[in-house]
């Protein structure tokens, strides 16, 4: 009888280890997209580019387990071979932007990743940022306005747009 109970316990432990090994609760799961069509289906985009990588980032970021409330939903996109169109006449784009703590994405260029990491959890004066300007867009499904900024560096452009925040939810 003892032999069977030891085998049963060993089987349970093995099953538990295998089950845990199959569960990925890390935050490394990325939802980065190279799909320009999906991006233009999300927002009105005034940027022409050869390629794009983009991600919708929730803050606080979901790390597994029971999801909590999301205070900010932000679009972070990097364009390669980018041509940024002029801001629309009469635009009321915000001149400051709050950069969420988790905005620096591992897939962005080093210059943009460093910039977002250094400015994380701060309100920045967009006009004071070199090679950056305010950016205003509309969500295509709702027509709601969204604000942020675009920065250019070495043929690349970083687009940062707050889609929802405690102020506009």
PLY file of the C-alpha trace (Angstrom):
ply
format ascii 1.0
element vertex 169
property float x
property float y
property float z
element edge 168
property int vertex1
property int vertex2
end_header
0.00 0.00 0.00
2.82 2.43 0.84
4.36 1.72 -2.56
1.15 2.74 -4.34
0.77 5.95 -2.34
4.39 6.94 -3.11
3.76 6.35 -6.82
0.54 8.36 -6.62
2.31 11.29 -4.92
5.16 11.12 -7.45
2.64 11.12 -10.31
0.86 14.15 -8.83
4.13 16.06 -8.42
5.19 15.19 -11.98
1.81 16.25 -13.35
2.01 19.52 -11.43
5.49 20.30 -12.72
4.45 19.51 -16.30
1.33 21.63 -15.94
3.33 24.59 -14.60
5.93 24.22 -17.33
3.16 24.54 -19.91
1.82 27.76 -18.37
3.50 30.96 -19.43
2.76 33.76 -17.01
5.64 35.92 -18.17
5.06 39.35 -19.62
7.28 38.53 -22.58
4.28 37.64 -24.72
4.34 40.34 -27.30
1.47 41.67 -29.35
3.67 43.56 -31.80
2.22 43.88 -35.27
3.80 44.77 -38.61
0.36 45.23 -40.19
-0.07 48.76 -41.56
-3.64 47.99 -42.66
-4.70 47.07 -39.12
-3.02 50.19 -37.79
-4.86 52.44 -40.26
-8.03 50.61 -39.29
-7.42 51.68 -35.70
-6.46 55.35 -36.16
-6.44 57.97 -38.90
-2.78 57.90 -39.85
-0.87 60.75 -41.48
2.43 58.88 -41.80
3.79 57.17 -44.91
6.42 54.48 -44.33
8.08 51.44 -45.82
7.27 49.35 -42.75
5.89 49.60 -39.23
6.01 47.76 -35.93
3.33 48.72 -33.43
1.76 47.61 -30.19
-1.15 48.62 -27.99
0.13 48.90 -24.42
-2.08 48.79 -21.33
-0.92 50.46 -18.13
-0.61 48.79 -15.76
0.48 46.01 -18.08
-1.24 42.64 -17.71
1.25 40.18 -16.22
-1.00 37.13 -15.94
-3.44 36.12 -13.26
-6.60 38.10 -12.71
-6.59 41.26 -14.84
-6.86 44.53 -12.97
-8.10 47.88 -14.20
-6.20 49.54 -17.03
-5.60 53.25 -16.49
-4.02 54.03 -19.86
-4.15 52.41 -23.29
-1.33 53.67 -25.47
-0.25 53.05 -29.04
3.51 52.81 -29.56
4.61 52.51 -33.20
7.92 52.73 -34.99
8.02 53.42 -38.71
10.95 52.69 -41.01
11.49 54.95 -44.03
8.92 57.34 -42.62
7.51 60.53 -44.03
5.41 62.34 -41.46
2.66 64.53 -42.91
2.00 68.04 -41.73
-0.31 68.53 -38.79
-3.85 69.31 -39.91
-4.68 73.04 -40.12
-6.46 74.27 -37.01
-5.34 71.21 -35.10
-5.67 71.33 -31.35
-3.01 68.74 -30.59
-1.88 68.75 -26.97
1.52 70.32 -26.30
2.30 67.99 -23.41
2.10 64.22 -23.08
2.27 61.81 -20.18
4.62 58.94 -20.99
3.41 55.79 -19.26
5.94 53.85 -17.15
5.96 50.84 -19.49
6.16 52.70 -22.82
9.73 51.66 -23.66
9.17 48.57 -25.75
11.97 46.02 -26.31
11.35 45.92 -30.07
11.88 49.65 -30.69
15.17 51.11 -31.90
17.70 51.84 -29.17
17.30 55.63 -29.54
13.51 55.46 -29.05
13.68 52.81 -26.34
16.17 54.92 -24.35
14.11 58.07 -24.86
10.89 56.41 -23.63
12.68 54.78 -20.67
14.27 58.09 -19.60
10.96 59.97 -19.84
8.83 57.21 -18.31
6.20 58.29 -15.80
6.65 61.99 -16.62
4.76 64.69 -18.44
6.90 66.02 -21.27
6.73 69.32 -23.12
6.57 68.06 -26.70
7.86 71.34 -28.13
11.02 71.02 -26.04
11.82 67.56 -27.42
14.27 67.67 -30.34
12.84 66.27 -33.60
9.39 65.79 -32.04
6.04 67.45 -32.55
2.51 67.03 -31.20
0.33 64.51 -33.02
-3.45 64.39 -33.06
-5.52 61.65 -34.62
-8.96 60.08 -34.46
-9.94 56.55 -33.56
-11.53 55.19 -36.72
-14.32 53.22 -35.01
-15.49 55.84 -32.54
-14.26 59.10 -34.04
-12.83 60.04 -30.63
-9.77 62.27 -30.65
-6.43 60.91 -29.43
-3.27 62.90 -28.74
0.41 62.18 -28.48
3.57 62.97 -30.38
5.76 61.82 -33.23
9.57 61.94 -33.21
11.95 61.41 -36.12
15.46 59.94 -36.05
17.62 58.46 -38.80
14.81 57.66 -41.24
12.60 56.27 -38.49
9.65 57.77 -36.69
8.26 56.98 -33.25
4.53 57.51 -32.81
3.18 57.65 -29.27
-0.56 58.17 -28.88
-2.67 57.84 -25.73
-5.86 56.11 -26.86
-7.60 56.14 -23.48
-6.69 57.65 -20.13
-8.47 58.44 -16.87
-9.22 61.91 -18.30
-10.97 60.66 -21.46
-12.60 57.35 -20.53
0 1
1 2
2 3
3 4
4 5
5 6
6 7
7 8
8 9
9 10
10 11
11 12
12 13
13 14
14 15
15 16
16 17
17 18
18 19
19 20
20 21
21 22
22 23
23 24
24 25
25 26
26 27
27 28
28 29
29 30
30 31
31 32
32 33
33 34
34 35
35 36
36 37
37 38
38 39
39 40
40 41
41 42
42 43
43 44
44 45
45 46
46 47
47 48
48 49
49 50
50 51
51 52
52 53
53 54
54 55
55 56
56 57
57 58
58 59
59 60
60 61
61 62
62 63
63 64
64 65
65 66
66 67
67 68
68 69
69 70
70 71
71 72
72 73
73 74
74 75
75 76
76 77
77 78
78 79
79 80
80 81
81 82
82 83
83 84
84 85
85 86
86 87
87 88
88 89
89 90
90 91
91 92
92 93
93 94
94 95
95 96
96 97
97 98
98 99
99 100
100 101
101 102
102 103
103 104
104 105
105 106
106 107
107 108
108 109
109 110
110 111
111 112
112 113
113 114
114 115
115 116
116 117
117 118
118 119
119 120
120 121
121 122
122 123
123 124
124 125
125 126
126 127
127 128
128 129
129 130
130 131
131 132
132 133
133 134
134 135
135 136
136 137
137 138
138 139
139 140
140 141
141 142
142 143
143 144
144 145
145 146
146 147
147 148
148 149
149 150
150 151
151 152
152 153
153 154
154 155
155 156
156 157
157 158
158 159
159 160
160 161
161 162
162 163
163 164
164 165
165 166
166 167
167 168
